[in-house]
Every structure is written in C-alpha cells, then in structure tokens.
Amino acid sequence: MGTTGLVHKWAEPSMLRWARVRLHLDPPDVIDRAGKLPGGPGAYRAIAADTLAAWEAGEARPTMADMETLATIYACPVGYFFLAEPPSESQELSFRGLHRARTDPLSPVTLASIERFRFLAAWFGNVVQDLEIDWPVTVGSAHLGEAPADVARRERERLGFSPAVRSGWPDANLAFSWWRRAVERLGVFVFELRLDPREVRGAALWASGRPPCILVNRHDAESAAGRLFSLLHEYAHLTMARAGCVCDLRGAGLDTEMETWVNDIAAKTTTSTPPSTRAGSTSTR
C-alpha cells in the first residue's frame, strides 16, 4: 500500500460511524478485529480505541491504510467513507423464517457476511453487464401451488442427477461439491461465507438483469449435509424468481408457507442422495 501515510481530509466522520453501527459493532469489537487482521509492512493497521473515537468525532482523519482496515472489518467499499450520507441499496434483502418469537438483531458476523454477499453479487453482475458477457441462466421455474415432489423430480433432472452420479459420492462433502457445480452450470453464482448457523443458514439474490446468486454457510460448525440442504433450499427460492431473500431462523413470520414449501423441495431433492447427505431432518428452518 503505497498510500499508507496519505491522510484524506474528506473522509466523513458520520459515515465512519454509520458503517460500524450498521453491523452492530461496538468500538471494542472493531479494535479486537483490527488486531486479528494480518499485520506487518503494507498490511492492515492496528486501531486504538481513542483513535477510532477521534475519527468518528471528526477530530482526526484516518489514512488510506486505516480506511482499508475499516472497510475490511465493515464489509464495505472504502468509497463509502467519502459519502455525505449512507448509500441507498438498489436491492433490499427481506428476511423469511419460521421462528416468529426471535426478534433479536443479527450478529456482526452474519451481518458482515450478508453485506459481503450483496457486494460480491453486485460486483459480478456489473462485470457481466460491463463486459457484455452472454450469461445464460437456465434455472427452473416453479410456483407455490405445485407439489414439492414434482418440482424436486424435475429439478433433479435439470441438474443432471442420476443413480450413476450418486454412486460417485463416497461422502457428504463430495455430494455437496457435485450439487454446487450442478447449480453453477445453470448460471448461478454460489458463495460460501461464514454465518452464525443459529441465525442464518443461507440466502438467495436475483437482481433484475443480473445473474442469480446463492449464499451458503461456511461456518466450521456447519456440516456438508447442512450446506447441501441450504444450497437446494435457496435454489428452490430461485425457481420462484424471488429476489432479495434471506432465510433466517429468527424471522417475523413472513411467508411461512413458502418456507415450508421450499424446505420440502430441498428435502425431496436429496432423497435420492446417500443417507449421509440427507439434511432435511437436520434443518431448523
């Protein structure tokens, strides 16, 4: 980073605070995370509590290296810190779940991954549009009134599943890898980022004119069987062309019928996979 000592006078203090608060991070969280990033010459910078407070109060300005560190922690572009007000998101994410009672805010880990997912989805979409890449999407189409078994059977065929394919899966990890590649061959970007599995297990995003994207949990506690179920659950959402969906475990009781329906599709899609890869019984959606 050749701009390590360059101080940007136009960094907006209110935006520095907004980026932190939007992920529900307290100042000690920021200090702790900065200390865990790779250090050394030209790498991320450690941050002191009084320094962060001074930046957010407008009493001091971060260097470019400081802002790159904050952008990594806040899962946002450095450019956000130069804005006069928070950016408007072109694609809102709605939360859908079965647990009406849980209304506590999502953890910083989950929020950061969701923001990162949204950023990556937009970035890949821009690349496809700017380079005028012909990007065919052949995701199936389904509607809520269809029998889940019929949808699952149709999509297994579309994805190229067969008993011969199944015989090549000695374990759940290879089963997940096969299904992921099969979904990606239909023109879907699949991302694996760390989520708190007690809150969110996956997300689907399909902005108008851009490739569809799926997010699945890469948390150490999440088994390959759990990731497989999440992948097929989110794929089922895409068959309904529902953009901006985050499937959470807190939820506000929204679309519980749809969540049950896509759960059923995901479970029935995996009924022809080895017993070790069946995740329908382990999902808490």
N, C-alpha and C positions, 0 to 999 in steps of 0.2 A: 504494500500500500504506500505509494509514493506521496500521498497527501496526508500523512499521519499528523503533521504539525499544522495543517491548514485549518483555521478557525472560520466557520461560516456564520457571519453576523446575522443572516436572515433565518436561521433555524427558529421556528415558532415555539415558544415555551408551552403554550396551551396544547399544541399538537404532541409534544413530547409526553405530556401528562395523559392526554387522551389515548395515545397508543398503549400506554401502560394500563390504564383503568379498563379499557375495553376487553382486556384479557383477565381482569380481576386479579391483577398482580399488585401486591404491596411493595413498597420500596425495598424491604429486606429480601423479598423474592428476587428482585432484579439484581441486587448485589450478589446474592448467592449464585444465581445462574451465570452472571458475568464471570465469576470466579471459577466456574467449571468449564468455560469455553477454552479451546486451545490457546495458549499464550505464546509469548516469545516475540522476537522482532517481526514486524509486519503482520502480526496476528491480532486476535481480539484483545480488547483492553479491559483491565480490571476497573471497577467503578466503586467509588467510595460513597457512603450514604449522604454526606454533606454536599458532595459534588452533584449527585443526582437531584437533590433538593434545590440546589442553586440553578441548575439547568431549567427545572420546571418553574422556578420563580422568576426566570429571566435575569438573574443576577450573574450568570456566566453562560457561555455558549460551548457546546460540545464540538470537538474536531470531527472531521470526516470519519476517522477511525473509531471515535466514540459512537457516532451515529450508526456506523456499520454494526457495531456490537449491539446497540439497542435494537436495530432493525432485525437482527438475528433472534434476539430474545422475544421481540414483539411480533414476529412473523409478519412483517410488512415491508414494503419498499422503503428505502431511505428517503425517497422523494416525498413521502407523507409528511416528514418533519418540516418541509418548506411551505406547506399549505397554510392558508389563513383559517381554514375550518375543515372539519372531517370530511372525507370524500363520500359521495353518495355511491352506494353499491348498486351496480346495474343488475345484479342477480341476488335476490334475497333468499335465504335459506329458511325453510319452515321446519318446525320440529314436530315429529309424529311419534306417538308412543302409546303404550298400553297402561302405563302406570300413572293414573291421574293424580295420585297423592303427592308425588315428588315435585316440588317446585323450587328446590334449592338451585343456585346458579351452577353452571358447568365449571369444572376445574380449569385452571390456566393451561394445563397440559392439553386437555381436549379442545379448548377454545383456540389455542395456538395451532393445533393440527387442522382444525376446520378452516381457519383463516389461510393456512398454508395450502390446503387443498383448493380453496377457492382461487387463490393466487395462481397456482400451477394450472388449474383448469383454464383460467383466462389467458395465461401466457401461451399454452399450447394452442388454444383457439385462435389467438392472434397470429401465431406462426402459420397456421393452416390458411388463414384468410390472407395475410400479407403476402405469402409466397404463392397464393392461388393454387394450393395443392388440391388435387381431386381426392377428396376423402370420403369414400363411400361408407355409409352406415347401414348395416343390414340387420339391425335389432328387430326382433319380432314385435308384433302388435297384439295387445290383449285388452280386454275390458272386464270390469268388475263382475259382470254377470256370468262370465264363463266359469266352467268347472275347473278348479285348480289342476285336477289330474289331466284334463285335456290340454291345458296350457303347458304343463310340465312335459308331457309327451311330445308336443310339437316343438318346444324349445330344445329338448334333448336332441332331437333330430337336426334342428338348425345348427346346434353347436357341434355336431359331429360325433355324438356319443354312440357307442356300440359295445356289446359284450366283449369284443376283441380288444377294444380300447381299455375297458375296465380291467382286463386281465394283466395289463401292464402296470398296474398301480400296486406296488408292494406295501405302501404305507400312505397315511393321510397327507403327508407333505407333497408327495408326487401327485396325488389326486388333486390337491388344491392347485398345484402348478399347471396341471393339464387344463382344468376348468378355467383358470385365469387366461391362459393363452387362447383358449377357445372363445372366450368372451372378447378378448382383444382383437381377434381376427374379424369380428363383426364391426370393428371401427370404434371400440370403446377404449378410452384410456383408463387403466386401473392403477391406483396409487395405494401404497401401504405406508401409513403414518401411525405414530403412537397415539392411541386414545385410551382413556380410562374405561375399561370394559364394564365398569359399574354404571357408566353414564351413556356412552355412545359406542356402538359396535360397527357402524358404517354409515355411508352417505352416498347419494346419487345426485348428479347435477347435469342438466342438459339445457344449456342456454340456447336461445334461438340462433340458428345459423352456425353453431359451433359443435364440435364432436362431443358426444356424451362422455361423462366421467363417473367413475366409481371410486369410493374410498373405503378401504377395509383396515381393520385394526392390526398394527404390528407390535402391540404390547407383548412383552415376554410371557405374560400370564395367559395370553390368548392362544389356544391350540389351533393346529392346522384345520381341524374339523370345524372349529368356531369361525375361522376366517372363510372357509368354504361356504358355510351357511350364510354368512353375511354377504359374500360375493353374489350368491344366487338370489338372496333376498333383494339386494339393490338392483340386480339385473331385472328382476320381476317388476320393480318400480319403473325402470326404463321402458319396459314393454307398454306401459300405460302413458308414456311420454310425459311423466310428471317431473317437471324441473324443480330444482330448489328443495330437495327433500333430505332431511337429516333424521335418521331413525334413532331415537333416543330411548333411554329406559326411564326417564322422568316423565316427559310428555305432559300434555294438558288435555288428554282425552281426545285429541284430534284424529279423525279418520281411523278409528279403531277397527272398523270393518275392513278397510283396505289393508291395514297392517296384518290382521289375521289372515286375509286372503293371500298376500304375498308370502307370509310365513308358510302357508300351506303349499304354495307353489314350490318354494325353496325345498321344503321337506320332501315333496313328491319327486322333485327333480333328482334328489340324491338317493332315492330308494333303490336305484339300480347300481349304486356305488358300493364298495366294500363296507361291511359293518363298521369298521374303524373310522370311516369318513362320514358316517351319518351324524349330522349335528342337529337335526330337528328337535330331538328330545333335550338337547342341552341349551338351546337358545332361550333367553329370558325375555324375548320381545313379546 
